[in-house]
Amino acid sequence: MSLKKFWPLILLSAVLVLGLGSPVVAQEKDPVTGEVYPEVFRVGSFSNAPQTGVPIEEGFFDTLPAKIKIVFFDSGRDINTAFASGSIDAATFGSSPISLGVSNQLGYEVIFINSIIGSAESLAVRKSSGITTITELKGKKVATPFASTAHYSLLAALVQNGVQPSEVTILDLPTQDILAAWLRGDIDGAYVWTPVLEELINNDGLVLTDSLKLAQKGTVTADVTVVNQQFGQKYPTLVKAYVEAFVKANVLINEKPEQAAAALAKHIGIDASEAAKQLEGHFFVPLPEQTSPERLGTKGQPGDFAKTLKETADFHVTQGNLDRAGDLSIYQAAVNGAWAEELRQK
């Protein structure tokens, strides 16, 4: 009997035995655009940030339609560098470096305001130094991570109190280096955020002002989420799910603060009581407020947060941190409340 009719079966068996015929798995596509999702959705953040720490520990990112990879950075400046090199697709960080990124046309847009920064970022000095007012910082050494919201707030606090930044020795240090310098006695003060701020306070620290007080005087800082504009246009369903994870995190923080504090404590490796203080130092913006005229606004009608970015950029120009700021329209084009608006309509 001829074997001709069996050759296809014999060849198929050989291929399977050799492992050359593994079935091809269809890659998932964005249902809106039909674009195949990337193998990895690359996201930037700070390791101790509650804005991402809570959703990470609560598993809110686990249901995204693409695998997420969170890369941790030491500063907003480093995150901007990563965007410039194309090594990340989205990130959550401070409004001050974001104003610089928008001014320098790094190609991202604000899609969610995670929190308005309050007492979680503060200007602390040594009690033993005898400094009790901001004007007494003249001639002193004060550290802060450059191009951060804390750096912006420090400069604003000095100017508001009649002190020129050039009259103070301002040192650019990462947060952990600030703590080390403080413990060695190398610096007189620091504008920094929790949990390092708590360490400074517990070690001879006195708070002179904080970002809540500065906000009440018009200097608003926030932690927000941005995404590469082209990425968002290509994968709108993925980005919408990403924003929704932050919405869930803010609901948990606002409605179940003890559970949120426990999640943050686990993420950072601190006590729940310390994590609770860190959360209390922010105002976590709920979804209904995201699309208000005072925040992101709606599709085609950007809110006042664009003005905040513009004002921040203008201030950076006066301090020599930026050559020139763009027109308000540049910052309005970089604020997109469309995803929050869609989630409100669900």
C-alpha positions in Angstrom: 0.0 0.0 0.0 1.4 3.5 -1.0 2.5 5.9 1.7 1.9 9.0 -0.4 -1.3 9.9 1.3 0.3 9.6 4.7 3.3 12.0 3.9 1.5 15.1 5.2 0.8 13.4 8.5 4.4 12.1 8.8 5.8 15.6 8.1 3.5 17.2 10.6 4.5 14.7 13.3 8.2 15.4 12.6 7.7 19.1 12.9 5.9 18.7 16.2 8.6 16.3 17.6 11.3 18.8 16.6 9.5 21.6 18.3 9.4 23.7 15.1 5.6 23.9 14.9 4.6 25.7 18.1 1.2 27.2 17.5 1.2 31.0 16.9 -0.7 32.9 19.6 -2.7 35.8 18.3 -1.6 39.1 19.9 -4.3 41.1 21.5 -5.3 44.3 19.7 -6.8 47.6 20.9 -10.5 47.3 20.0 -10.7 51.0 19.1 -7.7 51.3 16.8 -7.0 47.7 15.9 -3.3 48.2 16.8 -1.5 45.2 18.4 -0.7 46.0 22.0 3.0 46.3 22.8 4.7 43.4 24.5 5.4 45.7 27.5 3.8 49.0 28.7 6.7 50.9 30.2 5.7 53.2 33.1 7.9 55.5 35.2 7.4 56.3 38.9 9.2 56.9 42.2 9.7 53.9 44.4 8.1 55.5 47.5 5.2 57.3 45.7 1.8 56.6 47.2 0.2 57.4 43.8 1.6 54.2 42.3 2.5 52.2 45.5 -1.2 51.8 46.4 -2.4 50.5 43.0 0.6 48.2 42.7 0.0 46.5 46.1 -3.8 46.4 45.5 -3.3 44.8 42.1 -5.1 47.5 40.2 -2.6 47.3 37.3 -3.0 43.5 37.0 -6.1 43.8 34.8 -4.6 46.0 32.1 -4.8 44.5 28.6 -1.0 44.6 28.2 1.8 43.6 30.5 3.0 46.6 32.6 6.6 47.2 33.6 7.2 49.9 36.2 10.6 51.5 36.2 11.5 53.5 39.3 13.5 56.8 39.1 15.1 59.1 41.6 13.8 62.4 40.2 11.4 64.0 37.7 14.4 65.1 35.7 15.4 61.5 35.2 11.9 60.7 34.1 12.0 63.5 31.5 15.3 62.1 30.3 13.7 58.7 29.9 10.9 60.2 27.8 13.4 62.1 25.7 15.1 58.8 24.9 11.9 57.0 24.2 12.5 54.4 27.0 9.1 54.9 28.8 5.5 55.3 27.6 3.9 56.9 30.6 4.8 58.1 34.1 3.5 59.6 37.3 5.6 62.4 38.8 5.5 66.1 39.7 4.0 69.1 38.0 7.2 71.1 38.1 9.3 68.8 36.0 6.3 68.2 33.8 6.0 71.9 33.1 9.7 71.7 32.0 8.9 68.6 29.8 6.0 70.3 28.1 8.0 73.4 27.5 10.8 71.3 25.9 8.2 69.4 23.8 8.9 65.9 25.1 5.6 64.7 23.5 3.6 63.7 26.5 0.2 64.9 27.9 -1.4 65.0 31.3 -4.2 62.5 31.6 -4.8 62.3 35.4 -4.2 64.5 38.5 -3.3 61.9 41.1 -3.0 64.4 44.0 -2.5 68.0 45.0 0.6 68.1 47.2 0.2 69.4 50.7 2.2 68.9 53.9 3.8 65.8 52.4 6.4 68.1 51.0 7.9 70.6 53.4 10.9 72.8 54.1 12.6 71.6 57.3 15.6 73.0 59.1 17.6 71.9 62.1 16.2 73.0 65.5 19.8 73.2 66.8 20.7 75.7 64.0 18.5 78.4 65.6 16.8 79.1 62.3 13.1 79.9 62.8 12.2 81.9 59.7 12.8 81.5 55.9 14.7 84.9 55.8 17.3 83.3 58.1 18.2 80.9 55.4 20.5 83.5 53.8 24.0 82.1 53.6 22.9 78.6 54.7 23.0 75.2 52.9 19.6 73.8 51.8 19.2 70.6 49.8 16.5 69.5 47.4 16.2 67.3 44.3 16.6 69.7 41.4 13.8 70.0 38.8 11.3 68.4 41.3 8.1 69.9 42.8 10.1 70.3 46.1 12.8 72.4 44.2 10.1 74.6 42.7 8.4 75.0 46.1 11.7 75.9 47.8 12.4 78.6 45.2 8.9 80.0 45.5 9.1 80.0 49.3 12.3 81.9 49.2 11.1 84.5 46.7 7.8 85.0 48.6 9.8 85.8 51.7 12.1 88.3 50.1 15.1 85.9 49.8 16.9 85.6 46.5 17.8 81.9 45.7 21.3 83.1 45.0 21.6 84.2 48.6 21.2 80.5 49.7 23.5 77.6 48.8 21.0 75.2 47.2 22.4 71.7 46.8 21.0 69.2 44.3 20.7 65.9 46.2 18.5 62.8 45.8 16.2 62.1 48.8 18.3 59.4 50.4 21.5 61.6 50.0 19.6 64.4 51.7 18.9 62.2 54.7 22.6 61.1 54.8 23.8 64.7 54.6 21.3 65.8 57.3 22.5 63.1 59.7 26.1 64.1 59.0 25.3 67.7 59.7 26.4 68.8 56.2 23.2 70.8 55.5 21.1 73.3 57.4 17.8 72.5 55.8 16.0 70.6 53.0 12.8 70.8 51.0 11.8 67.2 50.5 8.9 64.8 50.7 7.9 61.9 52.9 9.1 59.4 54.1 12.5 61.2 54.2 10.8 64.3 55.5 9.6 62.3 58.6 13.2 61.2 59.2 14.4 64.8 59.2 11.7 65.9 61.6 12.5 63.0 63.9 16.1 64.0 63.9 16.2 67.6 65.1 13.9 68.9 62.4 11.6 71.9 62.4 9.2 72.6 59.5 9.2 76.2 58.4 6.6 75.9 55.6 5.0 73.3 53.4 3.4 72.9 50.0 -0.1 73.3 51.4 0.7 76.7 52.7 2.4 77.6 49.4 -0.7 76.4 47.5 -2.9 78.7 49.6 -0.7 81.6 48.3 -1.0 80.5 44.7 1.9 78.1 44.2 0.2 74.8 43.4 2.1 71.6 43.0 0.7 68.2 42.1 1.6 64.6 41.3 0.1 63.7 37.9 0.1 61.0 35.3 1.3 61.6 31.8 1.4 59.5 28.6 3.2 59.8 25.3 0.6 61.4 23.0 1.3 59.1 20.1 1.1 56.1 22.4 -2.3 57.2 23.8 -3.6 57.7 20.2 -2.5 54.2 19.3 -3.7 52.4 22.4 -6.6 54.4 23.9 -8.2 51.3 25.5 -5.0 50.5 27.3 -4.5 54.1 28.5 -8.1 54.3 29.7 -7.6 51.1 31.8 -4.4 52.6 33.1 -6.2 55.8 34.2 -9.0 53.6 35.8 -6.4 51.9 38.0 -5.5 55.3 39.4 -9.2 56.2 39.9 -9.6 53.0 41.9 -6.6 53.9 44.0 -7.9 57.3 44.8 -11.3 55.9 45.8 -9.6 53.5 48.1 -7.3 56.2 49.7 -10.3 58.6 50.2 -12.8 56.0 51.4 -10.7 53.3 53.1 -7.6 55.1 54.3 -6.5 52.4 56.7 -6.5 49.8 53.9 -4.6 52.2 51.6 -2.1 53.0 54.3 -1.5 49.2 54.9 -0.9 48.8 51.1 1.6 51.7 51.0 3.4 50.6 54.1 3.9 47.2 52.5 5.1 48.8 49.3 7.7 51.1 50.9 8.5 49.0 54.0 7.4 51.4 56.7 4.9 51.3 59.5 1.2 51.8 58.6 1.1 54.9 60.9 3.9 56.5 58.9 2.2 55.6 55.6 -1.0 57.1 56.9 0.8 60.4 57.5 2.2 60.3 54.0 -1.3 59.9 52.5 -2.7 62.7 54.7 -0.1 65.0 53.2 -1.9 64.9 49.9 -5.3 65.6 48.5 -6.2 62.7 46.2 -8.4 64.1 43.5 -11.6 62.1 43.0 -12.9 61.3 39.5 -15.8 63.8 39.4 -13.3 66.6 40.1 -10.8 65.6 37.4 -12.9 67.1 34.6 -13.9 70.2 36.4 -12.8 73.6 35.0 -10.4 74.0 37.9 -8.6 70.7 37.1 -8.1 68.9 33.7 -11.3 70.1 32.1 -13.0 68.1 29.3 -12.2 67.2 25.7 -11.6 70.3 23.8 -11.9 72.5 26.9 -8.7 72.2 29.0 -9.0 73.3 32.6 -7.0 75.5 34.8 -4.3 72.9 35.4 -2.9 74.1 32.0 -2.5 77.5 33.6 -0.7 76.0 36.6 1.8 74.4 34.2 2.3 77.6 32.3 2.8 79.6 35.6 5.3 77.0 36.8 7.2 77.3 33.5 7.2 81.1 33.7 8.6 80.9 37.2 11.4 78.5 36.0 12.3 81.1 33.4 12.8 83.8 36.1 15.1 81.4 38.0 17.2 80.5 34.9 16.0 76.9 34.9 14.3 77.3 31.5 15.2 79.6 28.6 11.7 80.4 27.7 8.1 79.2 28.4 5.6 78.6 25.6 2.3 80.3 25.1 -0.7 79.1 27.2 -1.9 77.1 24.2 1.1 74.8 24.4 0.2 73.8 27.9 -3.5 73.5 27.1 -2.6 71.1 24.3 -0.7 69.0 26.8 -3.7 68.6 29.2 -6.2 65.9 28.2 -9.2 65.1 30.3 -10.8 62.8 27.7 -10.0 59.5 29.5 -11.3 60.8 32.8 -14.4 62.1 31.0 -15.0 58.7 29.4 -14.7 57.0 32.8 -17.2 59.4 34.4 -19.7 58.4 31.7 -19.4 54.6 32.3 
